[in-house]
Amino acid sequence: MKLPFDFGCNRRSFLSYAAGGLGYLALAHLLEKEGVTATPIAGSHPLAPRAPHFQPKAKSVICLFQHGGPSQMDLFDPKPELNKWNGKEYPGKDLEVHFEKQAGKLLESPYKFQRHGQAGAELSELLPHTAGIVDDVTLIRSMVTDSIDHESALRIIHSGKFQAGRPTWGSWVIYGLGTERQDLPAYVVLSDPAGLPVDGIRNWTSGWLPAIYQGTQIRSEGTPVFNLHTPPDITAKARANQLSFLEKLNRAHLASHPENSELQARISNYEMAAKMQTSVDEVLNIEGESAEIRKLYGLDSSHKPTANYAKRCLMARRLVERGVRFVQIYLSGQPWDTHDKNASRLKDLCQMTDQPSAALVKDLKQRGLLDSTIVLWTGEFGRLPIAQGKDGRDHNRQAFSLWIAGGGFKKGLIYGETDQFGGKAVKDVVQVYDLHATLLHALGLDHEKLAYPHEGRMDTLTDAVVSDAEVVKALLA
């Protein structure tokens, strides 16, 4: 067997290399027989498109993630009883309070709710643009999670469990389906120019999946990807020679260490970077968008509070339109964490995100892309119905709301209920791992079969061996 680049090969290294390769092929064959999405066979590109387990409704995802925990009773889940009981003691004993010393009495929502759309969904006056798409979304009011702590809850909603180091669901999607474009990242993260979100890059890690499946961070201001273009003092021929030599070195090293996913990812990234030089600028350049589209998103003035979030939502549409599989948009820090000044902070946040989020759904729909694209708007948990301090709300893992548009989810559906104060989900409760199973199902992936070997067993996003995750079929059209 000839190595990709001849540094010399004795009999022992030859046998080691060949045996490793045969084992790799055998593993792939066995996994395929079991109906499991297998690690790409040696010689194929790890991001090559792969067939789903069954016919999907969706083929791409845009996740609008709201760090901090949006307040459900102020936005999506009106509670008249909460307003009637304002300033009184909470009558139950079932609230799980994170900051007990600051726990207060029941706190009303200062915002009015109105019915919208054919479904008559009641939404806060803070969400006038979301109200305009309510007949295109599934609104879940009965979400619950397993942690009241930000970092743990973030890991749960991104990777299925509170332990650090597990693959995020975006990485699982890319591992399961690959990508249609080899000149753009399959999993794109549109980060906030103001900084990283809480828990940083762990929000889009590939964990113990091969590193090629992790998210690629792209900036919405300045240079989208650092070091993408060749320095002006290096000729095209010199650069081509450099890259060719580097590829030979990397592949020779990879031949000796085929299990090194970081090296595999680096080689693939070098190959992609060369192709991205001619594609990424065109995809991310929104200057050619019409005045009508710019106004729709709230981009018609750089001074509007919507401007940056709108730009990233529009970039997400352009990426999905051109075949990118998975896009996530993040905010800096955890702005929805309203421990004080809950009402005023929500108003500012909705002014920034409401119009661009709704515009994204409208734009995808008018382009015929919404049916094949899942748009998910969610945080990691919700807020409590009692006050924290004077005018804040504490964390709540027992109830939160989110919405999903497109991708085979039912239109105009209001699913689940909370108690009279909005503090606890009581009907049609949806666990985060049920949400994951349902999202994968919409993409044509069986959450029990989408597996990868880890610590001696086949592990999954929902940890199907030990969990009771179920696809919530009532959410799907």
Sine and cosine of phi, psi and omega as CSV:
sin_phi,cos_phi,sin_psi,cos_psi,sin_omega,cos_omega
0.00,0.00,0.76,-0.65,-0.02,-1.00
-1.00,-0.07,0.81,-0.59,0.05,-1.00
-0.94,0.35,0.39,-0.92,-0.03,-1.00
-0.85,0.52,-0.45,0.89,0.00,-1.00
-0.54,-0.84,0.85,-0.53,-0.23,-0.97
-0.99,0.16,0.98,-0.20,0.13,-0.99
-0.98,-0.22,0.14,0.99,-0.09,-1.00
0.99,-0.15,0.66,-0.75,-0.09,-1.00
-0.54,-0.84,0.92,-0.39,0.05,-1.00
-1.00,0.06,0.05,-1.00,-0.10,-1.00
-0.89,0.46,-0.63,0.77,-0.04,-1.00
-0.91,0.41,-0.71,0.70,-0.02,-1.00
-0.92,0.39,-0.57,0.82,0.03,-1.00
-0.88,0.47,-0.74,0.67,-0.01,-1.00
-0.89,0.45,-0.62,0.79,0.02,-1.00
-0.89,0.45,-0.70,0.71,-0.03,-1.00
-0.91,0.41,-0.73,0.69,-0.05,-1.00
-0.92,0.40,-0.68,0.73,-0.01,-1.00
-0.89,0.45,-0.66,0.75,0.03,-1.00
-0.87,0.49,-0.65,0.76,0.00,-1.00
-0.92,0.40,-0.65,0.76,0.02,-1.00
-0.91,0.42,-0.63,0.78,0.03,-1.00
-0.90,0.44,-0.62,0.79,0.01,-1.00
-0.89,0.45,-0.71,0.70,0.02,-1.00
-0.90,0.43,-0.64,0.76,0.00,-1.00
-0.89,0.46,-0.69,0.73,0.03,-1.00
-0.87,0.49,-0.70,0.71,0.00,-1.00
-0.87,0.49,-0.65,0.76,0.00,-1.00
-0.90,0.43,-0.70,0.71,-0.02,-1.00
-0.91,0.41,-0.66,0.75,0.02,-1.00
-0.90,0.44,-0.62,0.78,0.00,-1.00
-0.91,0.42,-0.63,0.77,0.01,-1.00
-0.90,0.44,-0.53,0.85,-0.01,-1.00
-0.99,0.13,-0.01,1.00,0.01,-1.00
0.99,0.17,0.29,0.96,-0.01,-1.00
-1.00,-0.10,0.64,-0.77,0.11,-0.99
-0.89,0.46,0.88,-0.48,-0.15,-0.99
-1.00,-0.06,0.39,-0.92,0.18,-0.98
-0.85,0.53,0.65,-0.76,-0.03,-1.00
-0.81,0.59,0.71,-0.71,0.02,-1.00
-0.91,0.40,0.60,-0.80,-0.01,-1.00
-0.77,0.63,0.74,-0.67,0.00,-1.00
0.97,-0.24,-0.39,0.92,0.06,-1.00
-1.00,-0.07,0.41,-0.91,0.00,-1.00
-0.97,0.24,0.72,-0.69,-0.05,-1.00
-0.90,0.43,-0.27,0.96,0.03,-1.00
-0.96,-0.27,0.19,0.98,0.03,-1.00
-0.87,0.49,0.58,-0.81,0.01,-1.00
-0.85,0.52,0.64,-0.76,0.03,-1.00
-0.79,-0.61,0.50,-0.86,0.00,-1.00
-0.94,0.33,0.68,-0.73,0.09,-1.00
-0.94,0.33,0.12,-0.99,0.00,-1.00
-0.94,0.33,-0.51,0.86,0.03,-1.00
-0.45,-0.90,0.15,-0.99,-0.07,-1.00
-0.86,0.50,0.85,-0.52,-0.06,-1.00
-1.00,-0.01,0.35,-0.94,0.19,-0.98
-1.00,0.02,-0.56,0.83,-0.07,-1.00
-0.88,-0.47,0.41,-0.91,0.07,-1.00
-0.78,-0.63,-0.09,1.00,0.01,-1.00
-0.52,-0.85,0.26,-0.97,-0.08,-1.00
-0.68,-0.74,0.66,-0.75,0.24,-0.97
-0.83,-0.56,0.88,-0.48,-0.01,-1.00
-0.95,-0.30,0.88,-0.47,0.05,-1.00
-0.99,-0.14,1.00,-0.04,-0.15,-0.99
-1.00,-0.03,0.73,-0.69,-0.10,-0.99
-0.93,-0.38,1.00,0.00,-0.06,-1.00
-0.89,0.45,0.73,-0.68,0.15,-0.99
0.87,-0.50,-0.47,0.88,0.01,-1.00
0.98,-0.19,1.00,0.10,0.02,-1.00
-0.88,0.48,0.57,-0.82,-0.04,-1.00
-0.98,0.19,0.94,-0.34,-0.09,-1.00
-0.91,0.41,-0.63,0.78,-0.05,-1.00
-0.97,0.24,-0.13,0.99,0.08,-1.00
-0.97,-0.23,-0.15,0.99,-0.10,-1.00
-0.82,-0.57,-0.79,0.61,-0.20,-0.98
-0.86,-0.52,-0.24,0.97,-0.21,-0.98
-0.73,-0.68,0.99,0.16,-0.09,-1.00
-0.91,0.42,0.63,-0.78,-0.03,-1.00
-0.70,-0.71,1.00,0.02,0.03,-1.00
-0.83,0.55,-0.57,0.82,0.00,-1.00
-0.91,0.42,-0.53,0.85,0.03,-1.00
-0.89,0.45,-0.66,0.75,0.03,-1.00
-0.92,0.38,-0.61,0.80,0.02,-1.00
-0.91,0.41,-0.57,0.82,-0.06,-1.00
-1.00,-0.06,0.15,0.99,-0.06,-1.00
-0.79,0.61,0.77,-0.64,0.03,-1.00
1.00,0.09,-0.04,1.00,0.02,-1.00
-0.99,-0.15,0.28,-0.96,0.03,-1.00
-0.93,0.37,0.63,-0.78,0.11,-0.99
-0.90,0.43,0.80,-0.60,-0.14,-0.99
-0.98,0.22,-0.27,0.96,-0.06,-1.00
-0.99,-0.15,-0.01,-1.00,0.02,-1.00
-0.83,-0.56,0.28,0.96,-0.16,-0.99
-0.97,-0.24,0.13,0.99,0.04,-1.00
-0.99,0.13,0.70,-0.71,0.07,-1.00
-0.99,-0.15,0.96,-0.28,-0.11,-0.99
-0.99,-0.14,0.77,-0.64,-0.04,-1.00
-0.98,0.19,-0.76,0.65,0.02,-1.00
-0.95,-0.32,0.99,0.12,-0.14,-0.99
-0.88,0.47,-0.61,0.79,-0.06,-1.00
-0.91,0.41,-0.34,0.94,-0.01,-1.00
-0.97,-0.23,0.09,1.00,-0.06,-1.00
-0.93,0.38,0.73,-0.68,-0.01,-1.00
-0.88,-0.48,-0.46,-0.89,-0.02,-1.00
-1.00,-0.10,0.08,-1.00,-0.03,-1.00
-0.85,0.53,0.68,-0.74,-0.09,-1.00
-0.85,-0.52,0.88,-0.47,-0.01,-1.00
-0.94,0.35,0.27,-0.96,0.17,-0.98
-1.00,-0.04,0.78,-0.63,-0.01,-1.00
-0.99,0.17,-0.02,1.00,-0.11,-0.99
-0.97,-0.25,0.57,-0.82,0.00,-1.00
-0.99,0.14,0.49,-0.87,0.07,-1.00
-0.89,-0.45,0.59,-0.81,0.07,-1.00
-0.70,-0.71,0.44,-0.90,0.05,-1.00
-0.99,0.15,0.58,-0.81,-0.04,-1.00
-0.64,-0.77,0.48,-0.88,0.12,-0.99
0.95,0.32,0.06,-1.00,0.00,-1.00
-0.91,0.40,-0.49,0.87,0.00,-1.00
-0.98,0.22,-0.27,0.96,-0.01,-1.00
0.93,0.36,0.53,0.85,0.00,-1.00
-0.93,0.38,0.76,-0.65,0.03,-1.00
-1.00,0.04,0.83,-0.55,0.01,-1.00
-0.77,-0.64,0.41,-0.91,0.01,-1.00
-0.92,0.39,0.47,-0.88,0.09,-1.00
-0.89,0.45,-0.23,0.97,0.06,-1.00
-0.96,0.29,-0.20,0.98,-0.11,-0.99
-0.85,-0.53,0.83,0.56,-0.03,-1.00
-0.90,0.43,-0.53,0.85,-0.02,-1.00
-0.98,0.17,-0.64,0.77,0.10,-1.00
-0.88,0.47,-0.56,0.83,0.07,-1.00
-0.85,0.53,-0.51,0.86,-0.01,-1.00
-0.97,0.26,-0.22,0.98,0.02,-1.00
-0.90,-0.43,0.18,0.98,-0.16,-0.99
-0.87,0.49,-0.47,0.88,0.02,-1.00
-0.98,0.21,-0.06,1.00,0.05,-1.00
-0.95,-0.30,0.04,1.00,-0.10,-1.00
-0.86,-0.51,0.38,-0.93,0.24,-0.97
-0.99,-0.17,0.88,-0.48,0.02,-1.00
-0.97,-0.24,0.90,-0.43,0.02,-1.00
-0.98,-0.21,0.85,-0.52,-0.02,-1.00
-0.97,-0.26,0.05,1.00,-0.15,-0.99
-0.83,-0.56,0.55,0.83,0.04,-1.00
-0.96,0.27,0.59,-0.80,0.11,-0.99
-0.68,-0.74,0.39,-0.92,0.04,-1.00
-0.67,-0.74,0.02,-1.00,-0.14,-0.99
-0.97,-0.25,0.06,1.00,-0.03,-1.00
-0.64,-0.77,0.57,-0.82,0.04,-1.00
-0.98,-0.20,0.00,1.00,-0.01,-1.00
-0.99,-0.16,0.66,-0.75,-0.10,-1.00
-0.82,0.57,-0.84,0.54,-0.12,-0.99
-0.87,0.49,-0.68,0.73,0.00,-1.00
-0.92,0.40,-0.67,0.74,0.01,-1.00
-0.92,0.40,-0.57,0.82,0.07,-1.00
-0.90,0.44,-0.67,0.74,0.01,-1.00
-0.91,0.41,-0.59,0.81,0.01,-1.00
-0.90,0.43,-0.75,0.66,-0.08,-1.00
-0.96,0.27,-0.40,0.92,0.04,-1.00
-1.00,0.00,-0.58,0.82,-0.15,-0.99
-0.78,-0.63,0.01,1.00,0.11,-0.99
0.99,-0.12,-0.36,0.93,0.01,-1.00
-0.58,-0.82,0.30,-0.95,-0.07,-1.00
-0.98,0.18,-0.24,0.97,0.00,-1.00
-0.92,0.38,0.63,-0.78,0.07,-1.00
-0.96,0.29,0.45,-0.89,0.12,-0.99
1.00,-0.07,0.04,1.00,0.04,-1.00
-1.00,0.04,0.44,-0.90,0.02,-1.00
-0.92,0.39,0.62,-0.78,0.08,-1.00
-0.98,0.21,0.31,-0.95,-0.09,-1.00
-0.93,0.38,-0.44,0.90,0.12,-0.99
-0.88,0.47,-0.66,0.75,0.04,-1.00
-0.91,0.42,-0.63,0.77,0.04,-1.00
-0.89,0.46,-0.64,0.77,0.01,-1.00
-0.89,0.46,-0.70,0.72,0.00,-1.00
-0.92,0.39,-0.65,0.76,0.06,-1.00
-0.87,0.49,-0.64,0.77,-0.07,-1.00
-0.98,0.21,-0.54,0.84,-0.13,-0.99
-0.89,-0.45,-0.28,0.96,-0.08,-1.00
0.92,0.38,-0.41,-0.91,-0.02,-1.00
-0.59,-0.81,0.43,-0.90,0.00,-1.00
-1.00,0.09,-0.29,0.96,-0.05,-1.00
-0.89,-0.46,0.80,-0.60,0.05,-1.00
-0.99,-0.15,0.05,1.00,0.02,-1.00
-0.94,-0.35,0.14,0.99,0.07,-1.00
-0.65,-0.76,0.50,-0.86,0.05,-1.00
-0.87,0.50,0.57,-0.82,0.02,-1.00
-0.97,0.23,-0.50,0.87,-0.09,-1.00
-0.78,-0.62,0.96,-0.28,-0.10,-0.99
-0.94,-0.34,0.71,-0.70,0.10,-0.99
-0.92,-0.38,0.88,-0.48,0.04,-1.00
-0.99,-0.12,0.99,-0.15,-0.13,-0.99
-0.99,0.12,0.33,-0.94,0.01,-1.00
-0.98,0.18,0.77,-0.64,0.03,-1.00
-0.85,0.52,-0.39,0.92,-0.02,-1.00
-0.97,0.25,-0.24,0.97,0.03,-1.00
0.60,-0.80,0.06,-1.00,-0.02,-1.00
-0.97,0.24,0.40,-0.92,0.11,-0.99
-0.97,0.24,0.20,-0.98,0.11,-0.99
-0.85,0.53,0.66,-0.75,-0.07,-1.00
0.98,0.22,0.06,1.00,0.21,-0.98
0.77,0.63,-0.66,-0.75,-0.10,-0.99
-0.94,0.34,-0.18,0.98,0.06,-1.00
-0.91,0.41,-0.28,0.96,0.07,-1.00
-0.92,0.40,-0.34,0.94,-0.02,-1.00
-0.72,-0.69,0.50,0.87,0.01,-1.00
-0.96,0.27,0.45,-0.89,0.11,-0.99
-1.00,-0.03,-0.01,1.00,0.05,-1.00
0.82,0.57,-0.79,-0.62,0.00,-1.00
-1.00,-0.03,0.07,1.00,0.25,-0.97
-0.95,0.32,0.39,-0.92,0.06,-1.00
-0.79,0.61,0.60,-0.80,-0.13,-0.99
-0.88,0.48,-0.34,0.94,-0.01,-1.00
-0.88,0.48,-0.34,0.94,-0.07,-1.00
-1.00,-0.06,0.08,1.00,0.03,-1.00
-0.98,0.20,0.29,-0.96,0.00,-1.00
-0.95,0.32,0.53,-0.85,0.07,-1.00
-0.96,-0.28,0.88,-0.47,-0.05,-1.00
-0.98,0.20,0.79,-0.62,0.03,-1.00
-0.82,-0.58,0.70,-0.72,-0.05,-1.00
-1.00,-0.01,0.56,-0.83,0.00,-1.00
-1.00,-0.07,-0.14,0.99,0.05,-1.00
-0.76,-0.65,0.57,-0.82,-0.03,-1.00
0.95,0.31,-0.51,-0.86,0.01,-1.00
-0.95,0.31,0.86,-0.50,-0.05,-1.00
-0.87,0.50,-0.69,0.73,-0.01,-1.00
-0.74,-0.67,0.85,-0.53,0.00,-1.00
-0.90,0.43,0.57,-0.82,0.12,-0.99
0.87,0.50,0.46,0.89,0.01,-1.00
-0.98,0.17,-0.64,0.77,-0.08,-1.00
-1.00,-0.08,0.51,-0.86,0.00,-1.00
-0.93,0.37,0.72,-0.70,0.06,-1.00
-0.82,0.57,0.56,-0.83,-0.11,-0.99
-0.90,0.44,-0.38,0.93,-0.04,-1.00
-1.00,0.04,0.08,1.00,0.02,-1.00
-0.93,-0.37,0.82,-0.58,-0.02,-1.00
-0.95,0.31,0.35,-0.94,-0.01,-1.00
-0.88,0.48,-0.63,0.78,-0.01,-1.00
-0.92,0.39,-0.67,0.74,0.02,-1.00
-0.90,0.44,-0.66,0.75,0.01,-1.00
-0.91,0.42,-0.66,0.75,0.01,-1.00
-0.88,0.47,-0.65,0.76,0.03,-1.00
-0.91,0.42,-0.65,0.76,0.03,-1.00
-0.87,0.50,-0.75,0.67,-0.04,-1.00
-0.92,0.40,-0.60,0.80,0.03,-1.00
-0.90,0.44,-0.70,0.72,0.01,-1.00
-0.92,0.40,-0.66,0.75,0.00,-1.00
-0.89,0.45,-0.64,0.77,0.02,-1.00
-0.89,0.46,-0.65,0.76,0.02,-1.00
-0.90,0.44,-0.67,0.75,0.03,-1.00
-0.89,0.46,-0.73,0.68,-0.04,-1.00
-0.90,0.44,-0.68,0.73,-0.04,-1.00
-0.94,0.34,-0.53,0.85,0.08,-1.00
-0.91,0.42,-0.67,0.74,0.03,-1.00
-0.93,0.38,-0.63,0.78,0.02,-1.00
-0.90,0.44,-0.55,0.83,0.04,-1.00
-0.88,0.48,-0.53,0.85,0.03,-1.00
-1.00,0.10,-0.37,0.93,-0.04,-1.00
-0.72,-0.69,0.92,0.39,-0.09,-1.00
-0.91,0.42,-0.30,0.95,-0.02,-1.00
-0.99,0.12,-0.09,1.00,-0.09,-1.00
-0.99,0.17,1.00,-0.07,-0.06,-1.00
-0.94,0.35,-0.48,0.87,0.03,-1.00
-0.89,0.45,-0.64,0.77,0.02,-1.00
-0.94,0.35,-0.65,0.76,0.07,-1.00
-0.85,0.52,-0.69,0.72,0.01,-1.00
-0.90,0.43,-0.62,0.78,-0.03,-1.00
-0.90,0.43,-0.67,0.74,0.02,-1.00
-0.89,0.46,-0.74,0.68,0.01,-1.00
-0.89,0.46,-0.60,0.80,0.00,-1.00
-0.93,0.37,-0.61,0.79,0.07,-1.00
-0.88,0.47,-0.69,0.72,0.00,-1.00
-0.89,0.45,-0.68,0.73,0.00,-1.00
-0.92,0.39,-0.62,0.79,-0.03,-1.00
-0.86,0.51,-0.63,0.77,0.01,-1.00
-0.89,0.46,-0.64,0.77,0.02,-1.00
-0.96,0.28,-0.55,0.83,-0.04,-1.00
-0.92,0.40,-0.40,0.92,-0.03,-1.00
-0.84,0.54,-0.48,0.88,-0.02,-1.00
-0.97,-0.24,-0.11,0.99,-0.09,-1.00
-0.89,-0.45,-0.58,0.81,-0.15,-0.99
-0.92,0.40,-0.64,0.77,-0.02,-1.00
-0.89,0.46,-0.64,0.77,-0.01,-1.00
-0.92,0.39,-0.65,0.76,-0.04,-1.00
-0.92,0.40,-0.66,0.75,-0.11,-0.99
-1.00,0.02,-0.10,0.99,-0.02,-1.00
-0.99,0.14,0.94,-0.35,-0.05,-1.00
-0.99,-0.12,0.09,1.00,-0.07,-1.00
-0.89,0.46,-0.47,0.89,-0.02,-1.00
-0.99,0.13,-0.06,1.00,0.01,-1.00
-0.93,0.36,0.55,-0.83,-0.07,-1.00
-0.93,0.37,0.33,-0.94,0.05,-1.00
-0.88,0.47,-0.54,0.84,0.02,-1.00
-0.91,0.42,-0.69,0.72,0.01,-1.00
-0.92,0.38,-0.67,0.74,0.00,-1.00
-0.88,0.48,-0.63,0.78,0.04,-1.00
-0.94,0.35,-0.63,0.78,0.02,-1.00
-0.83,0.56,-0.70,0.71,-0.04,-1.00
-0.99,0.15,-0.28,0.96,-0.09,-1.00
1.00,-0.01,0.50,0.87,-0.02,-1.00
-0.97,-0.23,0.12,0.99,-0.09,-1.00
-0.96,0.26,-0.11,0.99,0.10,-0.99
-0.57,-0.82,0.76,-0.65,-0.01,-1.00
-0.95,0.32,-0.19,0.98,-0.02,-1.00
-1.00,-0.06,-0.12,0.99,0.02,-1.00
-0.93,0.36,0.54,-0.84,0.04,-1.00
-0.90,0.43,-0.33,0.94,0.00,-1.00
-0.99,0.17,-0.23,0.97,-0.30,-0.95
-0.79,0.61,-0.83,0.56,-0.09,-1.00
-0.95,0.31,-0.67,0.74,0.01,-1.00
-0.90,0.44,-0.62,0.79,0.04,-1.00
-0.88,0.47,-0.66,0.75,0.00,-1.00
-0.88,0.48,-0.67,0.75,-0.02,-1.00
-0.95,0.31,-0.57,0.82,0.08,-1.00
-0.90,0.44,-0.65,0.76,0.03,-1.00
-0.92,0.39,-0.64,0.77,0.08,-1.00
-0.88,0.48,-0.61,0.79,0.03,-1.00
-0.89,0.46,-0.68,0.73,0.05,-1.00
-0.88,0.48,-0.68,0.73,-0.01,-1.00
-0.90,0.43,-0.60,0.80,0.01,-1.00
-0.92,0.39,-0.75,0.66,0.00,-1.00
-0.90,0.43,-0.63,0.78,0.01,-1.00
-0.86,0.51,-0.47,0.88,-0.03,-1.00
-0.98,-0.21,0.27,0.96,0.18,-0.98
0.98,-0.18,0.09,1.00,0.07,-1.00
-0.95,0.32,0.69,-0.72,-0.14,-0.99
-0.98,0.19,-0.68,0.73,-0.18,-0.98
-0.63,-0.78,0.82,-0.57,0.00,-1.00
-0.78,-0.63,0.71,-0.70,0.08,-1.00
-0.81,-0.58,0.64,-0.77,0.06,-1.00
-0.90,-0.44,0.79,-0.61,-0.03,-1.00
-0.87,-0.49,0.38,-0.92,0.13,-0.99
-0.96,-0.28,0.41,-0.91,0.02,-1.00
-0.95,0.32,0.67,-0.74,0.05,-1.00
0.92,0.38,-0.74,-0.67,0.05,-1.00
-0.56,-0.83,0.94,0.34,-0.17,-0.99
-0.90,0.44,-0.41,0.91,-0.01,-1.00
-0.99,0.15,0.10,0.99,-0.03,-1.00
-1.00,0.09,0.98,0.21,-0.21,-0.98
-1.00,0.00,0.94,0.35,0.04,-1.00
-0.95,0.31,-0.32,0.95,0.11,-0.99
-0.58,-0.82,0.34,-0.94,0.00,-1.00
0.75,0.66,0.71,0.70,-0.06,-1.00
-0.81,0.59,-0.75,0.67,-0.09,-1.00
-0.90,0.44,-0.75,0.66,-0.06,-1.00
-0.94,0.33,-0.59,0.81,0.01,-1.00
-0.94,0.35,-0.61,0.80,0.06,-1.00
-0.89,0.46,-0.64,0.77,0.01,-1.00
-0.87,0.50,-0.71,0.70,0.01,-1.00
-0.90,0.43,-0.68,0.73,-0.03,-1.00
-0.91,0.40,-0.64,0.77,0.01,-1.00
-0.94,0.35,-0.57,0.82,0.09,-1.00
-0.88,0.48,-0.53,0.85,-0.02,-1.00
-0.99,0.16,-0.62,0.79,-0.20,-0.98
-0.95,-0.33,-0.41,0.91,-0.15,-0.99
-0.88,0.47,-0.80,0.59,-0.05,-1.00
-0.90,0.44,-0.75,0.66,0.00,-1.00
-0.88,0.47,-0.61,0.79,-0.01,-1.00
-0.90,0.44,-0.72,0.69,0.02,-1.00
-0.92,0.38,-0.62,0.79,0.01,-1.00
-0.88,0.47,-0.61,0.79,0.02,-1.00
-0.86,0.52,-0.71,0.70,0.01,-1.00
-0.90,0.43,-0.71,0.71,0.01,-1.00
-0.88,0.47,-0.67,0.74,-0.03,-1.00
-0.92,0.39,-0.70,0.71,0.05,-1.00
-0.87,0.49,-0.65,0.76,-0.02,-1.00
-0.90,0.43,-0.72,0.70,-0.05,-1.00
-0.94,0.35,-0.31,0.95,0.05,-1.00
-0.99,-0.12,0.07,1.00,0.00,-1.00
0.96,0.28,0.37,0.93,-0.06,-1.00
-0.96,-0.26,-0.20,0.98,-0.11,-0.99
-0.93,0.36,-0.59,0.80,-0.01,-1.00
-0.88,0.47,-0.46,0.89,-0.03,-1.00
-0.97,-0.26,0.08,1.00,-0.03,-1.00
-0.82,-0.58,0.80,-0.60,0.12,-0.99
-1.00,0.06,0.82,-0.58,0.14,-0.99
-0.93,-0.36,0.89,-0.46,-0.04,-1.00
-0.91,-0.42,0.81,-0.58,0.06,-1.00
-0.91,-0.42,0.91,-0.41,-0.06,-1.00
-0.35,-0.94,0.35,-0.94,0.23,-0.97
-0.92,-0.40,-0.21,-0.98,-0.04,-1.00
-1.00,0.01,-0.41,0.91,0.10,-0.99
-0.27,-0.96,-0.19,-0.98,-0.03,-1.00
-0.91,-0.42,-0.41,-0.91,-0.02,-1.00
-0.80,-0.60,0.29,-0.96,-0.01,-1.00
-1.00,0.07,0.42,-0.91,0.04,-1.00
-0.98,0.19,-0.20,0.98,0.05,-1.00
-1.00,-0.05,0.33,-0.95,-0.01,-1.00
-0.98,0.20,0.53,-0.85,0.24,-0.97
-0.94,-0.35,0.89,-0.46,-0.10,-0.99
0.91,0.41,-0.66,-0.75,-0.06,-1.00
-0.98,0.18,-0.74,0.67,-0.17,-0.99
-0.55,-0.84,0.47,0.88,0.02,-1.00
-0.94,-0.35,0.07,-1.00,0.09,-1.00
-0.75,-0.66,0.66,-0.75,-0.02,-1.00
-1.00,0.06,0.16,-0.99,0.04,-1.00
-0.88,0.47,0.47,-0.88,0.07,-1.00
-0.55,-0.83,0.90,-0.44,0.04,-1.00
-1.00,-0.07,-0.18,0.98,-0.10,-0.99
-1.00,0.05,-0.10,1.00,0.05,-1.00
-0.22,-0.98,0.75,-0.66,0.23,-0.97
-0.41,-0.91,0.27,-0.96,-0.05,-1.00
-0.90,-0.43,0.48,-0.88,0.12,-0.99
-0.48,-0.88,0.26,-0.97,0.10,-0.99
-0.75,-0.66,0.47,-0.88,0.01,-1.00
-0.75,-0.67,0.73,-0.69,0.06,-1.00
-0.85,-0.53,0.56,-0.83,0.12,-0.99
0.96,0.28,-0.20,-0.98,0.13,-0.99
0.86,0.50,0.43,0.90,0.04,-1.00
1.00,-0.05,0.05,1.00,0.08,-1.00
-1.00,0.10,0.48,-0.87,-0.06,-1.00
-0.90,0.43,0.62,-0.79,0.01,-1.00
-1.00,0.01,0.66,-0.75,0.07,-1.00
0.92,0.39,0.43,0.90,-0.03,-1.00
-1.00,-0.10,0.75,-0.66,0.15,-0.99
-0.94,-0.35,0.90,-0.44,-0.17,-0.99
-0.87,-0.49,0.73,-0.68,0.09,-1.00
0.99,0.11,0.33,-0.94,0.01,-1.00
-0.63,-0.78,0.43,-0.90,0.15,-0.99
-0.93,-0.38,0.10,-1.00,0.00,-1.00
-0.94,0.34,-0.06,-1.00,-0.13,-0.99
-0.89,0.46,-0.35,0.94,0.01,-1.00
-0.95,-0.30,-0.05,1.00,0.02,-1.00
0.98,0.17,0.25,0.97,-0.09,-1.00
-1.00,-0.03,-0.30,0.95,-0.07,-1.00
-0.54,-0.84,0.74,-0.68,0.06,-1.00
-0.94,0.33,0.75,-0.66,-0.09,-1.00
-0.80,-0.60,-0.24,0.97,-0.02,-1.00
-0.66,-0.75,0.70,-0.71,-0.01,-1.00
0.78,0.62,0.80,0.59,-0.05,-1.00
-0.92,0.38,0.70,-0.72,0.00,-1.00
-0.87,-0.49,0.91,-0.41,0.10,-0.99
-0.97,0.23,0.40,-0.92,0.01,-1.00
-0.86,0.52,-0.64,0.77,-0.02,-1.00
-0.94,0.34,-0.41,0.91,0.16,-0.99
-0.93,0.38,-0.65,0.76,0.06,-1.00
-0.86,0.51,-0.71,0.70,0.02,-1.00
-0.86,0.50,-0.72,0.69,-0.01,-1.00
-0.87,0.50,-0.62,0.79,-0.03,-1.00
-0.95,0.31,-0.66,0.76,0.04,-1.00
-0.89,0.46,-0.70,0.71,0.04,-1.00
-0.89,0.46,-0.66,0.75,0.00,-1.00
-0.86,0.52,-0.68,0.74,0.01,-1.00
-0.88,0.47,-0.43,0.90,0.02,-1.00
-1.00,-0.02,0.11,0.99,0.03,-1.00
0.99,0.13,0.33,0.94,-0.06,-1.00
-0.90,-0.43,0.75,-0.66,0.08,-1.00
-0.99,0.10,0.88,-0.47,-0.09,-1.00
-0.90,0.43,-0.32,0.95,0.04,-1.00
-1.00,0.06,-0.37,0.93,-0.02,-1.00
-0.99,-0.15,-0.38,0.92,0.03,-1.00
-0.97,0.24,1.00,-0.02,-0.20,-0.98
-0.73,-0.68,0.33,-0.94,0.03,-1.00
-0.53,-0.85,0.65,-0.76,-0.04,-1.00
-0.92,0.40,0.78,-0.63,0.01,-1.00
-0.46,-0.89,0.83,-0.55,0.04,-1.00
0.79,0.61,0.72,0.70,0.14,-0.99
1.00,0.08,0.08,1.00,0.05,-1.00
-0.53,-0.85,0.22,-0.98,0.05,-1.00
-0.99,0.10,0.91,-0.42,-0.03,-1.00
-0.97,-0.23,0.38,-0.93,-0.05,-1.00
-0.70,-0.72,0.17,-0.99,0.05,-1.00
-0.86,0.51,-0.69,0.73,-0.03,-1.00
-1.00,-0.01,0.07,1.00,-0.06,-1.00
0.76,0.65,0.86,0.51,-0.19,-0.98
-0.86,0.51,-0.37,0.93,-0.02,-1.00
-0.91,0.41,-0.59,0.81,-0.11,-0.99
-0.90,-0.44,-0.29,0.96,-0.06,-1.00
-1.00,-0.07,0.23,-0.97,0.08,-1.00
-0.92,-0.39,0.60,0.80,-0.01,-1.00
-0.86,0.51,0.66,-0.75,0.01,-1.00
-0.72,-0.70,0.54,-0.84,0.14,-0.99
-0.95,0.32,0.80,-0.60,0.02,-1.00
-1.00,0.05,1.00,0.03,-0.13,-0.99
-0.91,0.43,-0.39,0.92,0.02,-1.00
-0.91,0.41,-0.30,0.95,0.01,-1.00
-1.00,0.10,-0.28,0.96,-0.14,-0.99
-0.98,-0.18,0.61,-0.79,0.00,-1.00
-0.96,0.29,0.00,0.00,0.00,0.00
